[in-house]
Amino acid sequence: MPYYGIFPAEHFVIATGRTLDGEVAPQILWYFQDETIAVPRNGWSAAGLQGDLPVWADLAAWNHANPLGGAPQHPPLVWLGAPDVLQHAVLAADGRSIAVGTDSLAWRLVPRLPLNKSWFDASSLAFFGGRPVKIRGTLATDAFVARTVWPEDFRLPENPVSSALAPESVAVRQWLRAQPRGGAQSPFAVESLWRRPGLTGPRAGQPVLGLMLNGAQGDDDEAHSGHFALMTGRIGEQGAIDDWLVNNFYTLDSESEKGIIAAPVPLDNYLADLNSGQAWYRPSYMLVATLKEERTAQHLQSAMARVYEQFYRHRLAYQHARANCTGISVTTSRILGWRVPARGAESWLKAVFALPWRTLRERSLSKGKAIFDYLTEDRTRLYPAAAFEEMAADLLKLASGHAGRQLTAFEHLLAEDVAEILLVRVPQFPSSRAWGDYPVETSVEYRARLPQDPAEQQIIPVPRRIFPDALRDPQASPPPPLRSDYAVAAWAAAIVALIVLILGRLLA
């Protein structure tokens, strides 16, 4: 049976945003007018959203009123990208057709987006050729138009290789960086870090809760920190992972060069979409907890449904320092009761002086404010790798009974339900794109990756996406001030005070 995360696919209806007019929140439909999506068959209700509360206070109130193990809430949509699926397909050596059983179909790829700098090439064909693949696309009259190509041999083995890894963030970091280029050209690999005594390895139908970390891109100097997401799902037949649901948060206010739209996305679509799939850009890593019960995964996914509803309504604004993909995911986890250890700010002292220095050097107050906010944000909420390392190490401690703290209700059930903890390495798919690397997690590492000459930096300008005012939630309040807003005010007050002091001395 196919699933979208932990939910059977039969609970959903497949359509496009245009054909669902009036049946789904208009804010959602606006983003997915011409995209294939799956929506809950019985609809998704926004009832209970407390418009007078900030988003995170509303989520905390929901969490308090909806105990673990209660009725699950389906995501408001799942972004499928294409309506048709071919499984166990094999690409012909010349790349012109695909074989499905005894049938042969002509195929072609969806068009490359104008801002996408690389594409499927001979190295891609060599990588996928001869291995069974799952293809999402559209069956046209003359060919199958492929949008996603996923290698079906990327799956969980019955008995993963056991590996010893200390339950410490530094050990997880060493694993991430152990392979050349962060594993971009290494084989797909699954390692078992911990298994509850008396239990066997992964089995079909077993619920999972996971962390997704994507590495640094090799040709985009704005993407060295990687990307982060939380996952839920069920193990498929023979260890398949393609139907797991990745909760991908991404800015809604610009048109991605990859065509990404923030949404819950099947794992094969998230990693292998020919334009937006992360595996075409960089190596990826997953921390997967197989579960005896689905209750914590179900509760997490239900919370994500609520967060997405707020996100599409623009009541939660994506902000690169305060609320990026990592910050939204970690904050949601903490509100549910998973007290993810915090690393704290990189340096308030550096931030204080970096603000005016960057402002004057770049002649841009916005860039000065940005560096202040980056340097003063909790690194566990800012850097994808920091979140992955801290959450992976903490989950190992929870499962093995060495958390060293009194557990919340969520942590207690999560620790009780974990059957096995796996680390999964997904290589970058070969294409005309440069190879990626492991993600950085400090400003020092980030600067070291940048070319010294700003003219050599590779940055892809993208157009803005203007959200219609008519669709904005009238109850939405403006986002609170940034820390840098207060810093600018403090610097302005200090400068005014200094000028007054100097004038006073001169006029005395």
MOVENDA-V344937 format. One line per field, one symbol per residue. ss: DSSP state (H for helix, E for strand, L for the rest). phi: phi as a letter, one per 20 degrees, with the letter a starting at -180 (. if undefined). burial: I if it has 24 or more other ideal C-beta (glycine too) atoms within 12 Angstrom, else O. Layout:
ss->???
phi->???
burial->???
This chain:
ss->LLEELLEEHHHEEEEELLLLLLLLLHHHHHHLLLLEEEEELLLLLLLLLLLLLLHHHHHHHHHHHLLLLLLLLLLLLEELLLLEEEEEEEELLLLLEEEELLEEEEEEELLLLLLLLLLLLHHHHHHHLLLLEEEEEEELLLLEEEEEEEELLLELLLLLEELLLLLLHHHHHHHHLLLHHHHLLLLLEEEEEEELLLLLLLLLLLEEEEEEEELELLLLLLLLLLEEEEEEEELLHHHELLLLEEEELLLLLELLLLLLLLEEEEHHHHHHELLLLHHHLLLEEEEEEEELLLHHHHHHHHHHHHHHHHHHLLLLLLELLLELHHHHHHHHHHHHLLLLLLLLLLLHHHHHHHHHHHHHHHLLHHHHHHHHHHHHLLHHHHLHHHHHHHHHHHHHHHHHLLLLLLLLHHHHHHHHHEEEEEEEEELLLLLLLLLLELLLLLHHHHHHHLLLLHHHLLLLLLLELLLLHHHLLLLLLLLLLLHHHHHHHHHHHHHHHHHHHHHHHHHL
phi->.fcdmedgfffcdeadgffegndcgffffffcgddfcdcggenceegnfefedggfffffffffecfgnfffdfffaceenbedcddlecffgemebcdcmeeccfbbeffffgefecbgcffffffefndfcdceaceefdaeeedccdfffebeffcffecebffcffffffffdfeglmngdeffbcceebcfgndefgcgnffccbddcdeeeecbfeceenbcbeccrcfeflnfcfefddeedbgeebeffenfcgafcggfffecgfedfffedafcccdddecfceffffffffffgfffgffffmecefbfeebegffffffgffffoeefgeenffaffffgefgffffffelbfffffffffffdegffeddgfffffffffffffffemcfmbfefffffffffefebcddcddffffafeffebfeebbffffffeegfegfefecefcffdeefgfefffefefffgfffffffffffffffffffffffffef
burial->OIIIIIIOIOIIIIIIIOOIOOIIIIIIIIIIOOIIIIIIOOOIOIOOIOOOOIIIOIIOOIIOOIOIOOOIIIIIIIIIIIIIIIIOIIIOOOIOOIIIOOOOIOIIIIOIIOOIOIIIOOOIIOIIIOOIIIIIIIIOOOOIIIIIIIIIIIIIIOOIOOIOIOIOIOOIIOIIIOIOIIIIIIOIIIIIIIIOOOOOIIIIOIIIIIIIIIIIIIIIIIIIIIIIIIIIIIIIOOIIIIIIIIIIIIIIOIIIIIIIIIIIIIIIIIIIIIIIIIIIIIIIIIIIIIIIIIIIIIIIIIIIIIIIIIIIIIIIIIIIIIIIIIIIIIIIIIIIIIIIIOIOIIOOOOIIOIIIOIIOOOOOOOOIIIIIIIIIIIIIIIIIIIIIIIIIIIIIIIIOOOIOOOOOOIIOIIIOIIIIIIIIIIIIIIIOIIIIIIIIIIIOIIOOIOOOOOOOOIOIOOOOOOIOOOOOIOOIOOOOOIIIOOIIOOIOOOOOOOOOOOOOOOOO
